[in-house]
Amino acid sequence: MLAVVTQSPGVMVVDEVPEPGPPGPQDVIIRPEVVGICGSDIHVYSGDIGALSGASNFFPRVQGHEFSAVVEQTGKDCPGGVKAGDRVAVWPLHGCGRCYPCRVGRANACVALELVGIHTDGGLQQLLSVPASQVFTAGDLDAESAAFVEPMSIAVHALDRADIRAGQQAVILGAGPIGLATLMAATAAGARVMTTDPVAARRDLAGAVGAENVAWGSDDELLDEVRKWTRRKGPPRVIDTTGDPAALALATAMVCSAGRVVVVGMSAVAAPLRSGVFPEKEIDVVGSSCQTAGDFRTAVRLVRSHREAIATLFSHRFPLTQARAAIECVASSQPDVVKVLITLGS
């Protein structure tokens, strides 16, 4: 069968690989349909693995961690509710079950975290085996929408970390796919959202899918816009989805005293930050890592209710044989690039 293999940093080839054997008792064999490309795929492809956790050597690797698939075969002891022919969204996360985060129910922060498509082979192949516990039926969702469940689950977890409440004002830094998913999830929770992004087309998308206000400019200009929008109070919540280390200082300046900043975007670069802002404003700054199974279930429901808006985010599509071009399209950061999809066909 065909697979796209990242052999080493910057080297990606289409190759024949062996098909998976029969599924284990609690595993399923799935046929990927659509794979979304995101920033962490760029980190793996380029070899910038310092921005990711886990294994020190990712290669060779079949990438693809946000994807939809059809169940081809189930193991003999698979739990009910998943059967051959079902379209599923794949929860890519597997925790060790032994470390402190796993023992307290936060396997998404596992110290030995494994992600399908990053630490183990993922969706850029025609068949693969995964535990049945990691597939969630997508119901009537089309394949492209079902592939967006994983990024939506990132947004759901970020909002849980933010402890967002109806009526609260929140600033979301970044209007890439995760920022836009977070915007949709936040407005669905009743929050009032302002989104910032340097790309005008993405600001337009943010306005179209629910942002009350959009803005861009220098840090001072953005702070002025936020103060006007909040009547000089500052927002109780700021969520950074950019991966830009400089955004953390801006977020802590924006948020109101006793507010909370949630960091979703990943970077290996140190963040320039004045530590005195923490005791002065007594703010919480928390990280948000991946998602839980509960977040994934919630994300399926959110994607179902926002499928038309989500469809507007799909800007580019490539076949499996052009996966490298898809990766490079995302890495180009062109203004018209939002969510890039790879379609595997029948």
N, C-alpha and C positions, 0 to 999 in steps of 0.2 A: 504494500500500500504506500501511498505518497505521504510524505511528511516534510515540513520545513524545519531544518536543523540549523541552529546557530552553533557553529563549530568552535568559534573563538571570537573575541571582540571584533565586530565589523564584518565577520565572515558568515554569511547565511546562504544555505544551499537547499534546493529541492532534491529530495533523495527518496529511494525506495527503502523502507524499513519493514521489519517483520510485523505481521498482525499480532495483536494480543492473543494469548491463549484463552481457554475457557475462563469465565469469571470465577473468582473465589466465592465461597458460600454467601458472603454478605456484600459482594461487589456487583457492579453492572458494567456491561460493555456499552459504550455510547458512541454515536456518530456525530461529531461536531458539525454544526450548520453555519454559524456566523461567529466570528471572533472579533472583539473590539480591541483596539490598540490604545495603550495609555502610557503615561510617563514612565512607569516602572519597566515597561517593555523596552523603552529607550535605554534605561540604565543597564539592563541586562545585555542588550545588543551591543552597546558601546563599551561594555566592560566596567562601567562606573558602579561597581557593586558596593562601594562604600556607602551609598545611599540606601542600601537594602540590608535587611538582617538575615542571619542564617549562615549557610555554607559559604566558605571562602572561595570555592571554585564552582561555577555554575555550568561549565562547558564539558562536553557538548550538551545542548538543551533544545528540546522542542518547546517553544514559547507559546503563550496564549493562556491567560488566566481569567478573562472575562468573556464567556461564550455560552451559546445555547447549543443544544444537542438533542438527538433522538435516541431513546433507549433501544438498543438492538437485542440485548440478552441480559437476563437477570440470574444471579446466583440462587442456589436452592434455598438458602435461609434468609433471603432479602425480606425486609419488613414490607407489609402490605402498603398499597398506595402508589407503588411504582411498578409499571409493567411495560413490556416491549411495545414500542410504537408511541410511547408518551414523549412529548416535547418537554425538555427540562432546562432549567437554568442551573449552572454548576457553581456551588459554593466551594471556592478553591482551597479553603483553609483546613489544615490538620494540625492539632496540637499534640504534645507528647503525652499529656494526661498525668504527668508526675510532678512537674515544677510548681512553684507557688502560684503563678497566675492560673494554671490549669486547675489546681486544687480549689481555688476560690471562684471558679466559674468564669474566668477571663482567658480562655484559650487563645483568643485573638492576640494576646500579648505574650504568648508562650515563648520561653527562652530558646526553644528548639523548633520554632515555627516552621512548617513546611507549607508552601503554596504551590498548587498545581500551576505549571507554566513558568515557574521561577525556580523553585527548589527541586521539583520533579517535572517530568514531561507533561505538556499541556495540550491545548486545543488545536494547534496548527498541524493536525494529522487526521487521517480519515477515520481512524478508530482508536479508542483508548479505554482502559479500565480504571474505574474510580470506585471508592466505597459508596454504597447506596445511600449512606447518611449524608453524602455531599451533593446529592441531586434533589432539586425541588421542582415538582411539576408546575408547568407554566400555564396550564389551562388553555384558554383560547388566544394567548399571545402569539403573534407571528415571531419568526426566528430572530429578526433584528431587534425587536422590542425585548424579547427574552434575553438577548445578549447584554442588554443594558441593566439587567437586574443587579449584576455584581457592582457596577459603579454606583447604582442607587443605594445599595446596601452600605457602601462607604459613607454616603450622605446620611443615612438613617443613624448609623453609629455615631457620627460626628454630632448630630443633634441630641442624641442621648447624652453624650459627654458634655454638651453645652447646657443640658437641662433647660431646653427652650420651652417657653410658655406662650400661650395664645396672647396676642396683644403686645408682646415684647418687640422692641426694635433691635434688629441684628444687622451688622455689616458683614457681608461675605466678600473677602478679598479674593478676586479671581473669578472669571466667567468661562473657564474651560469646562470640559464635561463634568468633572467632579463639582466644581463651583456651581454650575447650572443645576445639577442634580440636587445639591444641597439647597439651592434656592427653591426648587419645586417642593422638596420635602418640608422646608421651613414654612413656606406659605400654606401648605396643606395642614400644618400644625397650628396655623393661625398667627404666625409671626409676621411682622412688618419688616421688609428686607430692603436694604440698600446694597447694591453690588458695585464693585470697582474692577476695572480692567483696562489695560492700555489699548485694546483693539476695539475700534468703534463697532464693527460688525458683531462682536461678542456682547458688547453693551446693549446693542439693539436686541439681540436674542434674549438677554436677561430681562429687558423690559417687556418683551413679548410673552415670556413665560412666568411673569409674576412680580418682578422687582418693582417696588414703589418708587425707587430712585436709582439712578445709575450715575457714575462719576469717574473722572480720571484727571490727573494732573500731578504736580509735585506733591510731596508729603504735606507741605504747609497748605496747599490748595485743597487736598483731600480732607485734612483736618478741619478746615473752614467749612467745607461742604457738610461734613458729618455734624459739626456743631450747629449749623443752620437747621439741618434735618431733625436733630434731636432737641432743638431749642436750648442749645448750649449745655445740655445735661450729659451728653455722651451716651452711646448705646450700652445696654447691659451685657450684650453678647457681641463678640467679634470672632469670626471663623476664618482662618487663613487656609486657603486651598492652593496657594500659588507654588509652594516649594522654593520661594525666594527667601533666603535667610534674612534679608533686610526687612521683610514684611513683619517680622516679629516685633521689632521696635515700633513700627507704625501702629500695629495692633494694640500694643500696650499703651501707646499714647492716646489712641482713639477711645478705648473702652472706659466706661465710667468707673468711678471708685466703687469698690466691692463688686465689680463686674467680673466677667469670665472670658478668657481668650482660649479658643480651641485651635490647636495646630494639627492640620491634616496633611498638608504638603510636605514632601520629604526632600532632604538635602544632606549632603555630607559636609557642607561648608559651615564654619562657625558663624553664629549670628552676632552682629554687633549690637550690644544692648546695655543700657544703663541700669544697673541692678537696683538703684534707689527707687525706681518706679514701683517695685513690689511692696515695700513697707509704706511708701507714701500713699498709695491708692488701695492697698490691701486687696489686690486682684488675684484671682485664680488663673493660672496658665496650665492647661492640661493637654496632653497628647491624645490623638485618636488613631488607633491602629486597626486597620482592616474592618472586620465585622463579626458579629456572633450569628449563630443559627437563627435566633429570634429576629435579629436585624434583617437577615436574608428573607425570612417569611414576610416581614413588613414590606420589604422592598418589592416583592412580587406584587403585593396589593397596590402599592404606589405606582408601579409601572403600568399596571392595568388601568388605573384611573387617569394616568397622564400620557397614554400612548401616543396621542396625536401631537402633543407638545414635544415629546421625546423624539418623534420622527423628524422634527425640524432640525435636530442636532446632528443628524447623520449626513455629513458633508461629502465624504469620499468612500468609494467601494472598490475593492481590488479582489481578483481571484486568488486562490491559494498559491498559484505559481508565481504571483507577483508580490509575495509577502514582504520581500525586502523593500520594494518600492513603497509599500504601505507604511513600513517603519520609517523610512526616510521622509515620507510625506508628513508624518507627525513631527519628526525631528526638525523639519524645515521651519516650523512656527509661522507659516504663511497666514495672513489675516483670514483667509477663507477656510482654513482647516479647523474643524471642531472635533467631531467624532469620526474616526476612520474605522471602517469595517473591512474584514476579509471574509469573503463568502466561499464556502467549500463546495457548493453545488450538491447535486444528488449523488 
